[in-house]
Amino acid sequence: MADNARAKRLADLIREVVAQKLQRGIKDPRLGSHVTITDTRVTGDLREATVFYTVYGDDEERKEAAAGLESAKGILRSEVGRAAGVKFTPTLTFVADALPDTAKTIEDLLDKARQSDAQVREASAGAAYAGGADPYRKPADEEAADTTDTDGDAAE
């Protein structure tokens, strides 16, 4: 079993090699300039690598890019083996990265929160405090309470 630092170095190398090969070496029109390699993870035994990617475009372009990556898997694995120089070249698995979808969901939720805050701000624009501006007791108030007895008369 390899150490984590070695797996991390191999993952970084795989990400760079796959990105360069997709940009310069593969002529598949399905893998145009709209495919971006975002992350790579390698198992502890260095046998399997998961390559995360994003596709700029609609669902049809994402499906085409996934098919293009599956068809180019052998070429990409050969290129990784040549660059890595390890005894066993890891098998590559391509997974669409969910990060853009998650970011869009978070942005939508933040927009909803901003709109809700604006509505609350508008509703409270002319409102007044129910019991006064400052509901807390102050030391001066406690001294005044000590000088009066229970009947409300001043202490002698």
Protein Blocks (a to p, Z undefined) as FASTA:
>chain_A
ZZfklmmmmmmmmmmmmmmmmmmmpccfklmmkbccfbdcddfkopaccdddddeddfkl
mmmmmmmmmmmmmmmmmmmmmmnopabdcdddddddfklmmmmmmmmmmmmmmmmmmmmm
mmmmmpccfkbjblcdcfklmmmmmmpcfkopacZZ
